[in-house]
């Protein structure tokens, strides 16, 4: 209790908490985009439950990993060397997660641009049905990416502050923000096909970044999120132009479209 009271009276601890909350919220955007895209593939009556379970798993994993901070820190220790490059368990997890993210984003892009409207060449199903996934498959894939993002998030948090209570509060606040933003974000993505493609492009970029990090090439997060913000701003302008054109078009043309 004395330890907690000391933290509450320390301005440095409050500054660390604010910084860590902001960082966790920003890092959670990647996770939230993936959860939104994946749950939008579910039947409508399962989407909200899938998003809540996915975000709940993210909270559970982060809190569970915070309870094993000493073990998490050891994940950064080298376990083997290939051609002079040292790899830790963290590197292996990031590379595996990056490869999975690239595979998943590429698969979703294929379903979005597949020119064959009659069916999927491998499964013999209608394109819309082939693009859907089962609830258990969605939760399993969300769990895999939650694990990757959680380990990356906790290791980053450990590097910013040694106080576990600060990390716990920051994680809980960030996940609450994710929970609040999940429905509006998923609905927005689902209503705008071009935004779906942009979000899948973000996932490809994030996957490549995870692989680069795993191979020891540090990519400043500021560059990544600046590119995402710029791309989103350009797409926002495109959406405004398209909306203006629809409003200015004659009623007959709008009905035909």
C-alpha positions, 0 to 999 in steps of 0.5 A: 500500500505504501508503494502505491501511495508513493506512486500516486504522489509522484508526478513522474509516475503520472507522466509515465502513466500518461505517456504509456497510455498514449503509447498503448492506445496507438499500438492497439490500433494495429490490433483493432484494425485486424479484429475489425476486418476479421470479425466483419467476415462473420455473420452479422449476429456474431460480429459484436460478440466476436469483437468483444471476445477478441478485445477481451482476449487482448486484455487477458493476455496483456494482464497475464504477461504483466504477471510474468514480466521477469520471463517476458524480459528474458525473451529478448535474450539471444537463443541462437545465431544464424550467419552472425545474426542473433535471434531471441524468442521475441524475434521469432514471435515477431517474425512469425506474427509478421508472416501470419499478418502478411498471409492473412492480409494477402488472402483478404485482398485476394477475396476482395479483388477476385474477378471470378464472381461465380465461385472460389476456384479451390473450394467451389463456393460462392465468393461471398461465402468463401470469404466468410470464416467460422466463429472459432476460426476468427477467435483463433486467429485473433488470439494468435495476433493478440499474443504477438501484439501483447508481447510487443506491447509489454516489452515496450512498456517494460522499457518505459517504466519499471512500475507494474501498477502503471503498466496495468492501469495503462493496459486496462485504459487502452483496452477500454478505448479499443472496446469503445472504438471497436464498433464504430471502426468496424462499421466504418470499415464495413461500409466503405470498401476502399477503406477495407483495402486501405486497412489491409494495406496497413496490415501488410505494412505492419506485418513487414515491420514486425518481420524487420523488427524480428531481424534486428532492423528497428523501424521507428513507430513514428514513421509507420503511424505517420504514413498511416495517418497520411494515407488515411487523410488522402482516403478521407479526401477521396471519400469527400470528393466521391460524396460530393459527386454523388450529391451533384449527380442527377437523381436518375444517375444516382438511382442507376448507380 
